[in-house]
Every structure is written in structure tokens, then in C-alpha cells.
């Protein structure tokens, strides 16, 4: 039979059922009449002929049923009937159905939310043509090296783009500080994308004289330019320079990060040797050329780096960028988020398993009460496979209903996840409930239904018809009780793993918040000021600007002290310069000086932040631009470079300067990078410079500074006053990032806090489900044993003894699960080690606390059934039987 005819037959059997049944009835009856006529023709009496034909046929309805069994689509028809019957059965038991669906919805909804994140961040391809061919070249490179790599590579088309180029947009209402990407002209060609309006950069538009152009983001076009269609060709002022807008990127374009609002050409000027080879090193991306493979690109990198070293106009260490390689761009973008999301997916998967075990226990209990019904079905001819299929169908219906509700739970859960996770999480905005997530939820719902329905279905199909058809309902068999107890034990064990994980994260976060950051953040308000970088080429003008801002800020009501610094502790920013320390000359084989974190501060900084000066002195107003250069070093730097010497009086030298700077003091250590005390491997030390004597990596005075104000008033009012002061001084001078120092410290714990809250949420759900499951089993078992309890009371058992008998069951279930859960947690919580601070994955206090919590849960779960058993009336109990 052809596929077309089978499909046609299936459609006819399913959608023209009345006609098909009429034809079948007519066909069978016609056959019976024909056979009857044949027998009458052979001389058999009519009544006798009819009887013989019916004996031969076996009955009209039986023949029709045999024909139906062989029809195309019979399985679909039976499945529809089973589902309809299952729905009706579940509706008759609203309490059971509600509890089961809610349990499933919690598990499926959590998985839907986390899978949406995993799908959006890890799985969904990048929104560019042939995204699998996009690469990230590791390490950073000066502009001259970028040009050389573009010329030398045979496997890749290479582009460069920064992620942290700061600039000011003026002349469009209030001045705005924006994040821009300084990009090579071929960036958009490598990505394979184009603009919504206008065009992208053309070749050579990153050369001097051709680079006064800009591409803006869709959101900036809407907010600052009111979606003006004539934007292309319009001049705008960026950092005091006029640039012509040549294009607007499409909505949703977010490369290299969602924060970037402008793309400007990276000026490639070989004549400016410092800028070309030593300032503004850039990350690289690349696209594999036709026919090239990732393996070929990786093998090409080492020879390319070796060739690059010889092109530098100054000596470079032989091992410079020796570990450079290429990665999938998508793999590079997700970074450390991959581990976090996979841990969360595993955690929410445990919640789903607990929900499955819970529903399976409910189904087992319900199956015991349906034994008579199932026995009648078996007595009427239903085989064991047919009963199993019916019960599994009901389970799948439950799973689908829970999955449908789980989608709504997942939508809300995803919104919560997005609000809890740090905003810097890559591709976070792309996560959503789409078709792939809905397919995942549907498959998960069906699979869940099969998982939690299989054991109860098989158990219920093993019927003893004689016993099951008796009038009195029997107590559940020992095997069913043992199976339900095993499920609850498994639930508790899985819940223990999650609760221990949450406990470790909670303790870790608590320890982290108790860390002394090295300064006092209370009553400190900060605000970032962003003059154009070019305005600080004349050092005196920039120094005068900040002197005036600080002087006027001191006059604001509620401000008792003001200082300025180029970078705040725990702000995730980094300012560094290469230096040489006295007594530690740069080795000839090394050829490159160590990189120090470099703070540029005003004299009031240490007093305002309550950072102690351990040796020597702090900065004073006399440490100005014209005075002898001085610095302070951190205590850790002093210990590292002059462990058995007096650091005060020693000297360090910024690598491009001839003059040495004298160390006049040692400041206490500050947690500059994070509260955990971690610092990047490439940082060798820390030092502070007076602002008037400071330099940054571009060899200029730092232009952007953060005002640090000690306040006694309302932060919002002081923030408004400082904004007014700066605007009055220079209306084109933007001020932003107004925040308290306490919020900066709190923000530094955001990743740890997000993991803690998410795990706590999953652990709470698991604990509630396990408690409900334990209560259900103990309560049901107690109900089944009421006749036995009545006999015990009649024979002299005490109320307290019966109370303890039932409570013991609850405690024993949880105790076994607790032991198994602790064993599993010792192995699995090691995956959380990278998220912990000050606590090990086997912290005994956390395990002890979780054990006490689970015992308390077991007591609560068993208390009410135990009280019911202890207060049972033996007369009523025995009479009921």
C-alpha cells in the first residue's frame, strides 16, 4: 500500500468515523445475509441457517471489533480514547490532580527558565552569517600588530575592536558619556553584518584623514536623534571632534557588548609610533577563510606571533603572547558563565527528579485505591499491556498539563533569573521562551510523565483478581509501600544535595560580606566626571578643572570632605602602567617591565576612605605638578619587593620616564579587584600617585576622575547639587555613575549573591516537595494501618507508643535519605568550589545544619499522621472495618 493511500485511509478513519462505522455495519450484515441465503438455498431452515451463520462468524459486534483492530490509525484512536478517559478520571480527583500538576509545573517550569538561559547564552548561534566560522584570537595586540596579522594570516580575516573606549557626545541636549568601540575598518565585513540605515566602514577608513566618521547604535539613534531618517551624513561632536554619521546599526546588534553605542575607526597611523605600537592594545576577532579550518588557524598562530615580535620598534620578550590561540567566538563570549549555567541546569534538574518522585508516590497511593476498578477492567478482557498503556497515558496527560502550567512558571522564572543575574552576563537579553524552548518543554513533559508513571503503572498492573474484586478495600501490599518509601528516600537525598549546596553558598556570601575591604564605605557618595581626553593634553588645564570642581563641591550642604581618584576600589575598572622598582631591574631576557595598578588621587583620598598610612606619610597639597615626584605603595607591594628593607625612601620609575619617583609612604592593602582578594595574574604591584604628577597608559594625565564625597545628607540631594555644580562650570562636561560606595561594595558580591539566591530558591522548592512527599507516604500508610492501630489500642498499646511508631517511620525515611544525600553532596558540591569563598565544599558546620533542618522537616511531616494514630478511637476504627 502506497504512503498516499495509507495517509488517505488514516484521515478517513479518523475524521469520517460515522460514515466508516455505517459502512462497516452494512458490510458485515450483508455478508451475514448472503451466507444465510446460501444455506437456505441448500435446504436448511431459515432459523437454523441464521444460527449456523452466527456460529461461523462469531457475532456481528465481534467481527466489527476485529476489523477495527486492523484499521490504519487504530493506535491513534485508542490513544485519543485513553487520553479522554484519563482526563475524565483526573477531573474526578481534583485534589490529587492539582497537587500533581503543581509539583510537575514547579519542576518543568524551573527547567524551562534555566534552559531558556542556556539556549540563549550557550546554544543559540550568534546572529551573524556562518557563526561557526567566527573566532576570537586570544591576548591583546597593538595597532601595528593588528595590521601585520591582517597581512600575514593565510587562514583568517582578522579585525580588531575595543570594548572600553570612553567618549562624550555633546551638542545634542545634555552631554552624554558613552561607551564606544574603536574598530578596524573591516570589523563589520568580518562579522558579515551591515547597517539598518547608511553603510559600514569601507577599506582604508581607519587611516588618518579618512577616519572622522562614526556608526551609531539603534538605541542611541532613537533616544538622542529621535529616529531621524536624515541622520546619515549629519555631523556630531564626539570628544570635541566633529565626526560624520555614516550608518545606524540594526536593533539588537550588540557587538562587542550591549553597552557599546558608537563605533569609530581605530586610527592606524604608523607615523605615530607610540600610539601605533604601545598604546591602546586591542582584542581581535577573525573569520575563517573559505577552506580553512579551526585546527589550521590554531597551528598558524604561533609562527605568526614569532613574526610579529620582530616588527616591534623596541625589544619584546621572546615569550610575548606565546600562548596565543584561537577559540570559537561564541565559546569566548560566554566565558565563565558556561559553568554557572550548567550548575544551575543540574540543580533545577534535581528539582524535576524530586517532583517526579513525588508524583510517582502519589500515583502509587492512588493506584492502591483503584485496584477494584483495574481488576474489573482485567476481568472484562483488558490485558496487562493495555492497563499499563492506560495508566501511562494518564501520567502523560498529567505531565502535559504540568508542562503547560510550567511554561507560565518558566516565563516568570526567566524574568526573575534575568533580574537576579549580573547585567554583564553575555547574551542575557537574547534569552527567551521561543519555539525551541517550547519543544524542549513538551518533550520534557512527556518524558516526565513516562518517568513518574512507569513504576506505578507496572505495579498496578500486577493484580490478583480474586483479592482485588473483594468488597472491602485492601491495604496496599508490602512491595508498593517499599516502592513509595524508596521514592521518598530518593527525594530526600536529592533535596539534601541542593540544600547543602545552598547552605555552602549562603555561608560563603556571609563570609564575603564580613571581609574588611580596606576602607570604610559608609556615608561616601561617588560621581564620575568625564572631560574629553584631549582636554588633558595640557596638564595644567585638567589640574585646574579638578581643583575648581573639588573647591566648589566642598561648599555643597551636607558634604564634609571631597577627594578624587581615577579608579574606585571594587569598581571592576583597571588602570595600570609598566614600572621598574629599585633593586629589581628589568632582566635583559625579560625585556618588559612589570605592570602595576596605578592610582591617581588627591591628598584627601586616604583620610576620606579611612585607609591607614602604615609607614611614612600620605600626600599633601605641596605634592604638585612642579614638585619632586613621589608615590605611595601598598603594603603587599612593599613586602614583595623590599621584604627585609625599609620601603620608604626607595624609588620606582614609570618605564618611559627618566626620573625616578620616591616612595614616601606605605598604605594599607585595599581589596581593589574583588572582596575575595583575587587580583589578575598580570598585576605585579600597586602604587598611588598625586593627581598632579600622575600618568596613565597613554602617557597623559588621567582625564576621567571619580569624585569621592563624605556626606551627611540625603545622597539624592547631594547628587543633584554636584551635577548642578559641574554643569554650571561646563555645560558640556558629563557626570554619571553617581552611586554610594556601599552600593559599589554590594555590587562586587553580585555574582555570588545571584548564585546563592538561585540555589536557595531551588533548594526551598526541593525541600517543600520532599516534605510533602514524606507527609503523603506517612499519612497514607497510617490510614492503611488504622485497623492494625485499632487492634493495638484494644490490646493495650499506649497513645505515646503509637505516636512514636508512626513518627519513627517519617524519621527513618528522612534519615536514610539524609545519609545518601550527604554522600552524594560530598561528591557533587565540589562543582561549586569556584563559587565559594572561605568555606570548603565539605564544610562540617553546613552539613550539620542541613542534617538538623532535615530532621525537623521529618518531624513536621510525621507529626500530624502520628497524632492522628495516637488519638484513634479503636471502637470506630474496628467497626469501620
C-alpha positions in Angstrom: 0.0 0.0 0.0 1.4 3.4 -1.0 2.1 6.1 1.5 -0.5 8.3 -0.1 -3.2 5.7 0.2 -2.2 5.0 3.9 -2.5 8.6 4.7 -5.8 8.9 2.9 -7.1 5.8 4.8 -5.8 7.2 8.2 -7.6 10.6 7.5 -10.8 8.8 6.6 -10.8 6.5 9.6 -10.1 9.4 12.0 -12.3 12.2 10.5 -15.2 10.3 8.9 -15.7 7.8 11.6 -19.6 7.8 11.5 -19.6 7.0 7.8 -16.9 4.4 8.2 -18.8 2.7 11.0 -22.0 2.7 9.0 -20.3 1.1 6.0 -18.7 -1.5 8.3 -22.0 -2.4 9.9 -23.7 -2.7 6.4 -20.8 -4.8 5.1 -20.9 -7.3 7.9 -24.7 -7.6 7.9 -24.7 -8.0 4.1 -22.1 -10.8 4.4 -24.3 -12.5 7.1 -27.4 -12.3 4.9 -25.5 -13.7 1.9 -24.3 -16.7 3.9 -27.7 -17.2 5.3 -29.3 -17.2 1.8 -26.7 -19.7 0.7 -27.6 -22.1 3.5 -31.3 -21.6 2.9 -30.7 -22.5 -0.8 -29.1 -25.7 0.3 -32.3 -26.7 2.1 -31.6 -25.5 5.6 -34.4 -24.0 7.5 -34.2 -20.1 7.9 -33.8 -20.1 11.7 -31.3 -22.9 11.6 -29.4 -21.2 8.8 -29.2 -17.9 10.8 -27.9 -19.8 13.8 -25.2 -21.6 11.8 -24.0 -18.3 10.2 -23.7 -16.6 13.5 -21.7 -19.5 14.9 -19.4 -19.3 11.9 -19.0 -15.5 12.1 -18.8 -15.4 15.9 -21.1 -12.4 16.3 -21.6 -9.2 14.3 -20.1 -7.0 17.0 -17.1 -9.3 17.4 -16.4 -9.2 13.6 -16.6 -5.4 13.6 -14.2 -5.2 16.5 -11.7 -7.5 14.7 -11.9 -5.2 11.6 -11.4 -2.1 13.8 -8.3 -3.7 15.3 -6.7 -3.9 11.8 -7.6 -0.4 10.7 -5.0 2.2 9.9 -5.0 4.7 12.8 -6.4 2.4 15.4 -3.5 3.2 17.7 -4.2 6.9 17.4 -7.9 6.3 18.0 -7.1 4.2 21.1 -4.7 6.8 22.4 -7.3 9.5 22.0 -9.8 7.4 23.9 -7.2 6.7 26.6 -6.4 10.4 26.9 -10.1 11.3 27.1 -10.7 8.7 29.8 -7.6 9.8 31.6 -8.8 13.4 31.6 -12.2 12.4 33.0 -10.5 10.3 35.7 -8.3 13.2 36.7 -11.1 15.6 36.8 -12.9 13.3 39.3 -10.0 13.6 41.6 -9.3 17.4 41.7 -7.2 17.3 44.9 -4.8 14.7 43.6 -4.7 16.3 40.2 -4.0 19.8 41.5 -1.1 18.6 43.7 0.4 16.5 40.9 0.2 19.3 38.3 1.6 21.9 40.6 4.5 19.6 41.5 5.3 19.0 37.8 4.9 22.6 37.0 7.5 23.6 39.5 10.0 21.1 38.1 9.3 21.7 34.4 8.9 25.5 34.9 12.3 25.8 36.6 13.9 23.7 33.8 12.2 25.8 31.2 13.5 29.0 32.7 17.1 27.8 33.1 17.1 26.1 29.7 15.9 29.4 28.1 19.1 30.9 29.6 21.3 28.0 28.4 19.7 28.1 25.0 20.0 31.9 24.6 23.6 32.1 26.0 25.3 28.8 25.1 23.3 27.0 22.4 21.7 29.5 20.1 24.2 30.5 17.3 25.4 34.1 17.1 23.3 36.3 14.9 25.8 36.5 12.1 26.2 34.6 8.8 28.1 31.3 9.3 28.7 32.0 13.0 30.6 28.8 13.4 33.4 30.4 11.4 33.8 33.4 13.7 36.8 33.2 16.0 38.4 35.0 18.9 42.2 35.5 18.8 43.3 35.4 22.4 45.5 38.1 24.1 45.8 41.7 23.1 47.7 43.4 20.3 48.9 47.0 19.4 47.5 48.5 16.2 50.7 47.8 14.3 50.5 44.1 15.2 46.9 44.1 14.0 47.9 45.4 10.6 50.7 42.9 10.4 48.4 40.0 11.3 45.9 41.0 8.7 48.7 40.9 6.1 50.4 37.7 7.3 47.5 35.3 8.1 46.6 32.8 5.4 43.7 31.2 7.3 41.8 34.1 8.8 40.4 37.6 8.1 41.3 39.5 11.2 39.6 42.5 12.7 40.1 44.5 15.9 37.6 46.2 18.2 37.9 47.6 21.7 35.2 47.3 24.3 36.1 50.1 26.7 36.7 53.3 24.6 35.0 56.1 26.6 33.8 59.3 24.8 31.4 62.2 25.3 28.6 63.1 22.9 27.8 66.8 23.1 25.7 69.2 21.2 22.6 67.0 21.4 21.0 68.4 24.5 22.6 67.3 27.8 26.1 65.9 27.4 26.2 62.1 27.5 29.1 59.8 28.4 29.1 56.8 26.1 31.0 53.6 25.6 32.4 53.2 22.1 34.2 50.6 20.2 37.4 51.6 18.4 37.3 49.2 15.5 39.4 48.3 12.4 37.6 49.2 9.1 36.9 45.6 8.3 35.1 44.7 11.6 31.6 44.6 10.0 32.9 42.7 7.0 34.4 40.0 9.2 31.1 39.8 11.2 29.1 39.6 8.0 26.7 42.3 9.1 25.5 45.6 7.8 23.7 48.7 8.9 19.9 49.3 9.0 20.5 52.8 7.6 23.5 54.0 5.7 26.7 51.9 5.4 29.5 50.3 7.3 33.2 51.3 7.2 35.0 50.9 3.9 38.6 49.8 3.5 41.2 52.4 4.5 38.7 54.4 6.6 40.8 53.7 9.6 43.7 55.7 8.2 44.4 59.3 9.2 42.3 61.8 7.3 39.6 59.3 6.5 38.6 58.3 10.0 36.4 61.2 11.1 33.3 59.1 10.8 31.0 57.2 13.2 28.4 54.5 13.2 25.7 54.7 15.9 23.6 52.1 17.6 19.8 51.8 17.0 19.0 52.8 20.6 21.2 55.9 20.5 19.6 56.9 17.2 16.2 56.6 18.9 17.0 58.4 22.2 19.3 61.2 21.1 18.3 61.7 17.5 14.6 60.9 17.7 14.9 58.3 14.9 15.7 61.0 12.4 15.8 59.3 8.9 18.2 62.0 7.7 20.8 61.1 10.2 23.3 59.7 7.6 25.8 62.4 6.7 25.0 64.5 9.8 28.0 65.8 11.8 28.0 65.2 15.5 30.6 66.1 18.2 32.4 63.3 20.0 35.1 64.2 22.5 35.3 67.7 21.0 35.8 66.3 17.4 33.3 66.5 14.6 32.5 63.2 13.1 30.1 62.4 10.3 27.4 59.7 10.9 27.6 57.1 8.1 25.2 54.5 9.4 22.8 53.2 12.1 23.1 49.6 13.2 20.0 47.3 13.4 18.1 47.0 16.6 19.5 44.2 18.7 23.1 44.5 17.3 25.3 44.2 20.4 28.9 43.7 19.5 31.3 43.6 21.2 28.9 44.3 24.1 25.4 45.6 24.7 26.9 48.7 26.3 28.6 49.9 23.1 26.7 52.8 21.5 29.2 54.0 18.9 31.7 52.5 16.5 34.6 54.7 15.5 37.6 53.7 13.3 40.7 52.8 15.2 43.3 55.3 13.7 46.1 53.3 12.2 48.9 55.8 11.9 52.4 54.3 11.6 53.9 57.7 11.9 52.7 57.9 15.5 54.9 55.2 16.8 53.8 55.3 20.4 50.1 55.1 19.5 50.8 52.5 16.8 52.9 50.1 18.8 52.5 50.8 22.5 49.1 52.4 23.4 45.5 51.1 23.2 46.1 47.4 22.7 43.1 45.7 21.2 41.4 42.3 21.3 41.0 40.5 17.9 38.2 38.6 16.2 38.5 36.7 13.0 36.6 34.8 10.4 37.9 31.6 8.8 38.6 31.9 5.1 37.0 29.5 2.7 38.5 26.1 3.0 40.4 26.9 6.2 39.7 25.0 9.5 39.9 25.9 13.1 42.8 23.5 13.6 44.7 25.2 10.8 44.1 28.6 12.3 45.4 27.4 15.7 48.5 25.9 14.2 49.2 29.2 12.3 49.1 31.4 15.4 52.5 30.5 17.0 54.5 31.3 13.8 52.5 34.5 13.3 53.3 35.7 16.8 57.0 34.9 16.3 57.0 37.1 13.1 55.2 39.9 15.0 57.9 40.2 17.7 60.5 41.2 15.1 58.2 44.0 13.8 58.1 45.9 17.1 60.3 49.0 17.1 61.6 48.1 20.6 62.7 44.8 22.1 60.0 42.4 23.1 60.3 39.3 25.3 60.8 36.1 23.4 57.7 34.6 25.1 55.4 37.5 24.3 51.9 36.1 23.6 53.4 32.7 23.3 50.2 31.1 24.5 48.1 32.9 21.9 45.5 30.7 20.2 42.1 31.0 18.6 38.7 30.0 20.0 35.2 29.9 18.8 33.8 33.4 19.2 30.7 32.0 20.9 32.8 30.0 23.3 34.8 33.0 24.2 31.8 35.3 24.7 30.1 33.0 27.2 33.4 32.7 29.2 32.9 31.7 32.9 29.1 31.9 32.5 29.0 28.4 31.0 30.0 26.7 34.3 27.4 28.7 36.3 24.6 27.9 33.9 25.4 24.2 33.7 25.5 24.1 37.5 22.1 25.8 37.6 20.7 23.4 35.0 21.9 20.5 37.1 20.3 21.9 40.2 17.0 22.5 38.6 17.2 19.0 37.0 17.4 17.6 40.6 14.2 19.6 41.4 12.5 17.9 38.5 13.6 14.5 39.6 12.2 15.2 43.1 8.9 16.4 41.5 8.8 13.1 39.5 9.4 11.0 42.6 6.7 13.0 44.4 4.1 12.4 41.7 5.1 8.8 41.4 4.4 8.3 45.1 1.0 10.0 44.7 0.2 7.7 41.7 1.2 4.6 43.7 -1.1 5.6 46.5 -3.9 6.3 44.1 -3.3 3.0 42.3 -4.0 1.1 45.5 -7.4 2.8 45.7 -8.1 1.9 42.1 -7.4 -1.8 42.4 -11.0 -2.8 42.2 -11.6 -0.7 39.1 -8.5 -2.1 37.4 -9.5 -5.7 38.4 -12.9 -5.2 36.7 -11.2 -4.0 33.5 -8.9 -7.0 33.6 -11.8 -9.4 34.2 -13.6 -7.9 31.2 -10.6 -8.8 29.0 -8.1 -5.9 29.3 -4.6 -7.4 29.2 -1.7 -6.2 31.3 -0.2 -4.2 28.5 -3.5 -2.4 27.9 -3.8 -1.5 31.6 -0.2 -0.2 31.6 -0.8 1.8 28.5 -3.9 3.4 30.0 -2.1 4.3 33.2 0.9 5.7 31.3 -1.5 7.7 29.2 -2.9 9.3 32.3 0.6 10.0 33.5 1.5 11.7 30.2 -1.7 13.8 30.4 -0.6 14.9 33.9 2.8 15.6 32.5 1.4 17.7 29.7 -0.9 19.6 32.0 2.0 20.3 34.3 4.2 21.2 31.3 1.6 23.7 30.1 1.4 25.4 33.5 5.2 25.0 33.7 5.6 27.3 30.6 3.9 30.1 32.7 6.1 29.3 35.6 9.1 29.3 33.3 8.2 32.8 31.9 8.0 34.2 35.4 11.1 32.3 36.4 13.1 33.6 33.5 12.2 37.2 34.4 13.4 36.5 37.9 16.6 34.9 36.6 17.3 37.9 34.4 16.8 40.3 37.3 19.0 38.3 39.7 21.9 37.5 37.3 24.5 40.3 36.8 23.7 42.6 33.9 27.1 41.8 32.5 26.1 38.2 31.7 26.8 37.8 28.0 23.7 37.4 25.7 21.4 37.7 28.7 18.9 39.8 26.7 18.7 37.1 24.0 17.3 34.5 26.4 13.5 34.0 26.0 10.8 31.4 25.6 10.9 30.6 21.9 9.9 27.6 19.8 12.9 25.6 20.7 12.2 26.1 24.4 8.5 25.1 23.9 9.6 21.9 22.1 12.0 21.2 25.0 9.2 21.7 27.5 6.8 19.5 25.5 9.4 16.7 25.3 10.3 17.1 28.9 6.6 17.0 29.9 6.1 13.7 28.0 9.3 12.2 29.3 8.4 13.3 32.8 5.0 11.7 32.5 6.6 8.4 31.4 9.2 8.5 34.2 6.9 9.1 37.1 4.1 6.9 35.6 6.1 3.8 34.7 6.7 2.3 38.2 3.1 2.9 39.4 1.7 1.6 36.1 3.7 -1.7 36.3 2.9 -2.1 40.0 -0.8 -1.5 39.4 -0.9 -4.0 36.5 0.2 -6.9 38.8 -3.3 -7.7 40.0 -4.7 -10.5 42.0 -8.2 -10.6 40.6 -9.7 -12.7 43.4 -8.4 -10.4 46.1 -8.9 -7.2 44.2 -12.6 -7.9 43.5 -13.5 -8.4 47.2 -15.9 -5.8 48.5 -13.6 -4.5 51.2 -10.7 -2.3 50.0 -7.4 -3.9 50.8 -4.4 -2.3 52.3 -1.5 -1.7 49.9 0.9 -4.5 49.5 4.4 -4.5 51.0 6.1 -4.1 47.7 4.0 -0.9 46.9 4.8 0.5 50.3 8.5 -0.3 49.9 8.5 1.4 46.4 6.8 4.5 47.7 9.3 4.6 50.6 12.2 4.3 48.2 10.9 7.2 46.1 10.7 9.4 49.2 14.1 8.4 50.3 15.4 9.4 46.8 13.5 12.7 47.1 15.1 13.5 50.4 18.6 12.5 49.2 18.3 14.9 46.1 16.9 17.6 48.3 19.8 17.2 50.7 22.3 17.8 47.8 20.5 21.1 46.9 20.1 22.3 50.4 23.7 21.6 51.2 24.7 23.5 48.0 22.5 26.4 49.0 23.9 26.3 52.6 27.5 26.5 51.3 26.7 29.4 49.1 24.9 31.2 51.9 27.8 30.8 54.3 30.3 31.8 51.5 28.3 35.0 50.8 28.1 35.8 54.5 31.8 35.4 55.0 32.4 37.5 51.9 30.2 40.3 53.3 32.2 40.2 56.5 35.5 40.9 54.7 37.2 44.2 55.5 37.7 45.8 52.1 40.5 48.0 53.5 38.3 51.2 53.5 35.1 52.4 55.1 32.3 52.8 52.5 29.7 54.3 54.9 28.5 57.8 54.0 30.5 58.0 50.9 29.0 59.2 47.6 30.8 59.0 44.3 30.3 60.6 40.9 32.3 60.1 37.7 33.4 63.2 35.7 34.3 62.7 32.0 36.2 65.6 30.4 37.3 64.9 26.8 40.6 63.0 26.7 42.1 65.7 24.5 41.4 68.4 27.1 44.0 66.9 29.4 46.9 67.1 26.9 47.5 70.4 28.6 48.1 69.0 32.1 47.6 72.4 33.8 44.1 72.9 32.4 42.9 69.5 33.7 44.5 70.0 37.1 42.8 73.4 37.3 39.5 71.9 36.3 39.5 69.4 39.1 40.8 71.9 41.6 37.8 74.1 40.8 35.3 71.1 41.0 36.7 70.0 44.3 36.6 73.5 45.7 33.0 74.1 44.7 32.0 70.6 45.9 33.2 71.4 49.4 30.6 74.2 49.5 27.7 71.8 49.0 25.5 71.5 52.0 25.9 68.1 53.6 29.4 67.5 52.1 32.1 67.4 54.8 35.0 66.2 52.6 35.9 65.7 48.9 38.6 63.8 47.1 39.1 62.5 43.6 40.6 59.2 42.2 41.0 57.8 38.8 39.6 54.4 39.9 37.4 53.2 42.8 38.2 50.0 44.7 35.9 47.1 43.6 34.6 49.1 40.6 35.9 46.4 38.1 38.0 49.1 36.4 41.7 48.8 35.9 44.4 51.5 35.3 47.9 50.3 35.1 51.4 51.3 33.9 54.6 49.4 33.5 57.3 50.4 36.1 60.7 49.4 37.2 61.2 49.0 41.0 64.5 50.0 42.7 66.6 46.9 43.2 64.7 44.9 40.7 66.0 45.9 37.3 64.2 44.5 34.3 66.1 41.5 33.1 67.5 41.6 29.6 65.8 38.3 28.8 62.5 39.6 30.0 62.6 42.9 28.1 59.3 44.1 29.6 58.7 45.8 32.9 56.1 44.5 35.4 52.6 46.0 35.3 51.5 47.9 38.4 48.0 49.0 39.3 48.3 52.8 39.2 46.1 55.0 41.3 45.9 58.8 40.7 44.5 60.5 43.8 44.1 63.8 45.5 45.6 64.3 49.0 42.3 63.9 50.9 41.7 60.4 49.4 43.2 58.3 52.2 41.6 60.2 55.1 38.2 60.2 53.4 38.3 56.5 52.6 39.8 55.7 56.1 42.8 53.9 54.5 45.6 53.9 57.1 49.1 55.0 56.2 51.3 52.4 57.8 54.7 54.0 57.2 55.9 57.4 56.1 53.4 60.0 55.1 50.4 60.5 52.8 50.2 63.0 50.0 50.0 66.8 50.8 48.9 69.7 48.6 52.6 70.5 48.1 53.0 67.3 46.0 52.0 69.1 42.8 53.0 69.0 39.2 56.2 71.0 39.7 57.4 69.3 42.9 59.6 66.3 43.1 57.7 63.2 42.0 56.5 60.9 44.9 54.4 57.8 45.3 52.9 55.5 47.9 52.9 51.8 47.6 50.6 49.2 49.1 51.8 47.1 52.0 51.7 43.9 49.8 53.9 45.6 47.2 56.3 46.7 49.8 56.5 43.2 51.2 57.0 41.7 47.7 59.8 44.0 46.5 61.5 45.0 49.7 60.7 42.3 52.2 63.6 42.9 54.7 64.2 46.6 53.9 62.6 49.9 54.6 60.4 50.7 51.6 60.1 54.4 52.4 62.9 56.2 50.5 63.0 53.6 47.8 62.2 54.5 44.2 60.1 53.3 41.3 60.2 54.6 37.7 57.4 54.6 35.1 59.1 52.7 32.3 59.0 55.5 29.7 60.2 58.2 32.2 63.8 59.0 33.0 63.1 60.4 36.5 62.6 58.1 39.5 59.7 58.6 41.9 60.4 58.4 45.6 58.3 56.2 47.9 57.2 58.5 50.7 54.7 56.1 52.4 53.1 52.7 52.6 49.3 52.5 52.5 47.3 49.6 54.0 46.2 47.0 51.5 42.8 47.5 49.8 40.6 45.0 48.0 40.9 46.7 44.6 39.5 44.0 42.4 37.1 41.9 44.5 36.3 41.2 48.1 37.8 37.7 47.8 41.2 39.3 47.4 41.8 37.9 44.0 43.8 40.0 41.5 44.7 39.4 37.9 47.9 37.4 37.3 49.4 40.1 35.2 49.4 42.7 38.0 52.7 42.7 39.9 52.0 45.5 42.4 50.1 48.6 43.4 51.1 52.3 43.8 49.5 55.7 44.2 50.5 59.0 42.6 49.4 62.5 43.4 46.9 63.6 40.7 49.1 66.5 39.5 52.0 64.1 38.9 50.1 61.1 37.6 50.1 59.4 34.2 48.1 56.7 32.6 49.0 54.2 29.9 48.5 56.8 27.2 51.3 58.8 28.9 48.9 61.6 29.7 47.2 62.9 32.9 44.1 60.8 33.5 41.1 62.7 32.3 38.2 60.8 33.8 38.1 61.1 37.6 35.7 60.0 40.3 34.6 62.5 42.9 34.5 60.9 46.4 32.4 62.9 48.9 31.8 62.3 52.5 28.2 63.2 53.1 25.8 63.6 56.0 22.7 64.5 53.9 20.4 62.6 51.5 22.5 61.1 48.7 20.0 62.0 46.0 20.1 65.7 47.0 23.9 65.8 47.1 23.9 64.1 43.7 21.7 66.8 42.3 23.8 69.5 43.8 27.1 68.1 42.4 25.6 67.7 39.0 24.5 71.4 39.1 28.0 72.5 40.1 29.6 70.6 37.2 27.0 71.8 34.7 27.4 75.4 35.8 31.2 75.1 35.4 31.0 73.4 31.9 27.6 72.5 30.3 29.4 70.1 28.0 31.0 68.1 30.9 29.0 64.9 31.5 28.8 63.4 35.0 27.4 59.9 35.6 27.8 56.8 37.7 26.5 58.6 40.8 26.3 56.0 43.5 27.2 55.3 47.1 30.3 53.5 48.0 28.2 50.9 49.8 26.4 50.1 46.5 29.8 49.6 44.9 30.8 47.1 47.6 27.4 45.4 47.3 27.7 45.2 43.6 31.0 43.4 43.9 29.2 40.5 45.5 26.5 40.4 42.8 27.7 37.1 41.1 27.9 35.3 44.5 24.6 36.7 45.6 22.9 35.6 42.3 24.1 32.1 42.7 23.1 32.0 46.3 19.6 33.2 45.7 19.0 30.8 42.8 20.3 27.8 44.7 18.3 28.8 47.7 15.2 29.0 45.6 15.8 25.6 44.1 16.7 24.1 47.4 13.5 25.5 49.0 11.4 24.0 46.3 13.1 20.7 46.7 12.7 20.7 50.5 9.0 21.6 50.2 8.4 18.8 47.7 10.3 16.3 49.8 8.4 17.3 52.9 5.0 17.0 51.1 6.1 13.6 49.7 7.2 12.3 53.1 4.0 13.5 54.7 1.9 11.9 51.9 3.6 8.5 52.4 3.4 8.5 56.2 -0.2 9.8 56.1 -1.4 7.3 53.6 0.4 4.4 55.3 -1.1 5.5 58.6 -4.6 5.5 57.0 -4.0 2.0 55.6 -2.9 0.8 59.1 -5.8 2.2 61.0 -7.3 -1.3 61.5 -4.0 -2.5 62.9 -3.7 0.6 65.1 -7.2 -0.1 66.4 -6.2 -3.6 67.3 -3.0 -2.4 69.0 -5.0 0.0 71.1 -7.5 -2.7 72.0 -4.7 -4.9 73.1 -3.2 -2.3 75.3 -0.8 -0.2 73.2 -0.3 3.3 74.6 -1.1 6.5 72.8 2.5 7.7 73.1 3.8 4.4 71.8 1.6 4.7 68.7 2.6 8.3 68.2 6.3 7.2 68.2 5.6 4.2 65.9 4.3 6.5 63.2 6.8 9.3 63.8 9.6 6.7 63.6 8.5 5.9 60.0 8.9 9.5 59.0 12.2 9.9 60.7 13.6 6.7 59.3 12.7 7.7 55.7 14.4 11.0 56.1 17.4 9.6 57.9 18.2 7.1 55.1 17.7 9.9 52.5 19.9 12.2 54.6 22.8 9.7 54.7 22.5 9.1 50.9 22.2 12.8 50.2 25.3 13.7 52.3 27.3 11.0 50.4 26.1 12.5 47.1 26.7 16.0 48.2 30.3 15.3 49.1 30.9 14.4 45.5 28.7 16.9 43.7 29.2 20.0 45.7 32.8 20.1 44.5 31.4 21.6 41.4 30.6 24.7 43.5 34.2 25.2 44.6 34.8 28.0 42.2 31.8 29.9 43.6 32.8 29.6 47.3 34.8 31.9 49.5 36.2 31.0 52.9 34.4 27.6 53.0 35.2 24.2 51.6 32.7 22.0 49.7 32.8 19.6 52.7 32.2 22.3 55.4 31.1 20.2 58.5 29.0 23.0 60.1 26.9 23.3 56.9 26.4 19.6 56.7 25.4 19.5 60.4 22.9 22.4 60.0 21.3 20.7 57.0 21.1 17.5 59.0 19.2 19.3 61.8 17.0 21.0 59.3 16.0 17.7 57.6 15.3 16.0 61.0 13.0 19.0 61.8 11.3 18.5 58.4 10.9 14.8 59.1 9.3 15.6 62.5 6.8 18.0 61.0 6.0 15.6 58.1 5.2 12.8 60.6 3.7 14.8 63.4 0.1 15.1 62.1 -0.2 11.4 61.0 1.3 10.4 64.3 -1.1 12.5 66.3 -4.0 11.0 64.3 -2.8 7.5 65.1 -2.3 8.3 68.7 -5.8 9.7 69.1 -7.6 7.0 67.1 -10.8 5.5 68.6 -10.4 1.7 68.5 -14.2 1.2 68.5 -14.8 3.3 65.5 -11.7 2.0 63.7 -12.6 -1.7 64.1 -16.3 -1.1 63.4 -15.3 0.7 60.1 -13.5 -2.4 59.1 
